[in-house]
């Protein structure tokens, strides 16, 4: 008997099976019906900045701070979007695993049924043979009708052997029945798991779509408030909007430089904790082919306040399975995928999400890795940035927290990574210490 995962079911209508799991993960997102103005992350900062712009008493310093807070609003909204996308990737990976387990369970159930049928056929054959050969008579009757002592002994031995063979076959049938029952039960449970995983993946997809809408709303609102803030600053300082915009860009560059310095320190700390020194590779000239250019705009610059009690950097550890040659192949494959659009849950050949791109790049090198960013971090060996080689994976998690990873990129050499960034963008090559998400760069890489 073969079991399925209810392929015709509309799993988005069975979201109740997995809402609890997503809520337990701490993922707070807008409802699937749309991005409510008060639901998305970043709303508090946007409201505060709007109030500062509206207030006639606001100072230049207050408006400068409001602009910086708008960066945080975008950071929060985008992080929520990417975390939801990674939750979907993980749910999709769980679904694929459950479906594979279902296929295996069905195959084993079929094999067990076939073995049971064979055992029963053997039992029938032995029974028939025993009957034809007189095995159906009692042993005492066979001895009584025997022609002499020698014949009686021979008949007893034949019947004993037949009886032993019959008992063996019966035991074989009983064992086959037990195995078949167990395998059928396993197939039923595998089908249930696949059905639940399908519903979970569908609900995670809905949540990720909702997060994307919320993030877009945050971008729109923040951009409007920022323009108003720049205009208000220009008025307060007696200058033009263009000049004030240039000043704000300069302040953003200062914040970006501080973020890079903080990221470098976190990497050095992780490296030192493993006894590896503090060298950090920077983009330099080499014989590597130049990465393809992309017209994808530079991701919005964002800022995240430093946590009061920052998590301790994870230390490099363990051994890895991959070779340097495989890493080079994975990196080379990733470069061929640049310029392709991001799609939630995409694993190619024309659309990718971040972990889908890294997974398929490594698959081309002959090594299977997990599906989501978080799963890839958990299943790879952690190496310091001073030991980076092509193919290593770089991860991003809120406040550099390894338990809140939402994005992954693949190192392609020369201080560069290739990545599928976010919905609405194309896959790009960039410096790994570029401003985008630098606040959240985990200070160790992952090596499959």
Order of alpha helices (4+ residues) and beta strands (2+ residues): alpha-alpha-alpha-alpha-alpha-alpha-alpha-alpha-alpha-beta-beta-beta-beta-beta-beta
